[in-house]
Amino acid sequence: MYDDIDLPDAGVFCPSYWEAEHFDSDGDFYYYGIESRWTNLELLKFYGDQEQSSFDVNVYREKNRLYEPGILEASDLSRYIDYKNQGRYKYVDSIHQASNLCVASLCVETSRIEDYREFLMAVHTFLAHTHGRTTNLNQYYAADAFMTEVIRPSPSFGT
């Protein structure tokens, strides 16, 4: 969750997907005239033997939406706005004080450790850019804490 700001270029997320020989992308980040106000990004990286990895970002904005989300996953994120209004995040200043809250969901489906690590780095990139906080983990991690507590401790990933 984060206070509304422009999103980065979609190309900063999961560079190996964009560079893969067999790759597909979709989402409203392609739409003319919305540039940094996109709400959906879907990336697929294909491997041999019908294996693939996917990375998705969906964003719901409390205010200043260019249009209502056409994707159910983005629309479903509005419930987090309700949670904030009910006082769920009153002890998390960056969320509680947000005047125009945005909720983003970042998802990965993969059986490859390198793609999962890239996903975690994408989460870090998103948190760093938006100055946001995670809300579905035991802690409300900002970017630096996410790196320290989630990414670095994994022996499989190294530093």
RAPE-V586097 format. One record per residue. N is the residue number from 1. SS is DSSP state (H for helix, E for strand, - for the rest). D_LAST is the distance of its C-alpha to the last C-alpha in whole Angstrom. Layout:
n={N	N}
ss={SS	SS}
d_last={D_LAST	D_LAST}
This chain:
n={1	2	3	4	5	6	7	8	9	10	11	12	13	14	15	16	17	18	19	20	21	22	23	24	25	26	27	28	29	30	31	32	33	34	35	36	37	38	39	40	41	42	43	44	45	46	47	48	49	50	51	52	53	54	55	56	57	58	59	60	61	62	63	64	65	66	67	68	69	70	71	72	73	74	75	76	77	78	79	80	81	82	83	84	85	86	87	88	89	90	91	92	93	94	95	96	97	98	99	100	101	102	103	104	105	106	107	108	109	110	111	112	113	114	115	116	117	118	119	120	121	122	123	124	125	126	127	128	129	130	131	132	133	134	135	136	137	138	139	140	141	142	143	144	145	146	147	148	149	150	151	152	153	154	155	156	157	158	159}
ss={-	E	E	-	-	-	-	-	-	H	H	H	-	-	H	H	H	H	H	-	-	-	E	E	E	E	-	H	H	H	-	-	-	-	H	H	H	-	-	E	E	E	E	E	E	E	-	-	-	-	-	E	E	E	E	E	E	E	E	E	E	-	-	-	-	-	-	-	-	-	-	H	H	H	H	H	-	-	H	H	H	H	H	H	H	-	-	-	-	-	-	-	H	H	H	H	-	-	-	-	E	E	E	E	E	E	E	E	E	-	-	-	H	H	H	H	H	H	H	H	H	H	H	H	H	H	H	H	H	H	-	-	-	-	-	-	-	-	-	-	-	-	H	H	H	H	H	H	H	H	H	-	-	-	-	-	-	-	-}
d_last={26	27	30	31	30	29	27	25	26	25	23	20	19	18	18	18	21	23	23	24	27	28	27	29	29	31	32	34	31	34	37	39	39	36	33	31	33	31	31	30	27	27	25	26	24	27	26	29	31	31	27	26	23	24	22	25	25	28	29	32	34	36	38	39	38	40	41	40	37	39	36	36	33	33	36	35	32	35	35	33	35	37	35	35	38	39	37	34	31	34	31	28	30	28	29	33	34	33	36	35	32	30	29	26	25	22	22	21	23	21	21	18	14	13	16	15	11	13	15	13	12	15	16	14	16	19	19	18	21	23	22	23	22	21	24	24	21	23	21	22	19	18	16	14	15	13	10	10	12	12	8	6	9	9	9	9	6	4	0}
